[in-house]
């Protein structure tokens, strides 16, 4: 019960800190840059409804400064020779591959306990989370200081992703939920940038997104290598040695990207230093089915209402049926705009 109490207390504190956007815009003490970002968020919110047909509700019409760098901290874990995430089950979300805390120390304590149980564990800060629309009657999910200063394209991605969770959500299927929301954020932000953003914003986003795509490609290649190692129990070479070789190659290739393509950009350094099986497992949840959802969007004529209806139809099936249908779609997908 203590876990549920910290969740309820933390969310209520967050909601209490939120004030309507207009209040901040009318506040003479509010920084001009914050006001500019809130105005941008307001335009993005309207675009989400008008162009992307995402929910028109109370969420993201208020703003809160939490005075910290993350909204919550997630603890994740996986076995030493598997990328399958440990799951926790909750009343509304079902079983998910992480456990979130409003206090980083509690998340780190759980990670330490998981490591003592023989698992590989990590903790990462999350700038935003979705209450899936359950809290709209209390004012909805607010904008937060943890992401409001993101560049235009990244702020668009964040809002569209979290609103997508309020469109379709399936209990006990983290990969389906996160991949769907990631597809919406990519496709939606590409549409925003193409039709509403300045050339400077598009250039800034392209530079940032290029690095992200290259890093994710490296992560995916490494994930596949690790999966092959863990599936091959008959190899004479100890699995621990093969795993270590894959991880060393991953870090070498990362250093090469930094030196030859990113002009020394070091934004992923801390992540690469602590990366483990749980990290690769989380990436699979967010990226694994995105090509299939993008292919589905194309199949439905890039029509958002038709796309959502098709996703809801998939959500109503069993997990095995969903996975089969999405697996058949994935080979049809090419590089979608903005991905």
Buried (B, 14 or more C-beta within 10 A) or exposed (E): EEBEEBBEEBBEEBBEBBBEBEEBBEEEEBEEEBBEBBEBBBBBBEBBEEBBBBBEBBBBBBBBBBEBEBBBBBBBBBBEBBBEBBBBEBEEBBEBBBBBBBEBEBBBBBBEEBBEEEBBBBBBBBBBBBBBBEBBEEBBBBBBBBBBEBBBBBBBBBBBBBBBBBBBBBBEBBBBBBBBBBBBBBBBBBBBBEEBBEEEBBEBBEEBBEBEEBBBEBBBBBBEBBBEBBEEEEEEEEBEEBBEEBBEBBEEEBEEBBEEEBEEBEEBEEBBEEBBBBBBBBBBBBBBBBBBBBBBBBBBEEEBEBBBEBBEEBBEEEEEEBBEBBEEBBEEBEEBEBB
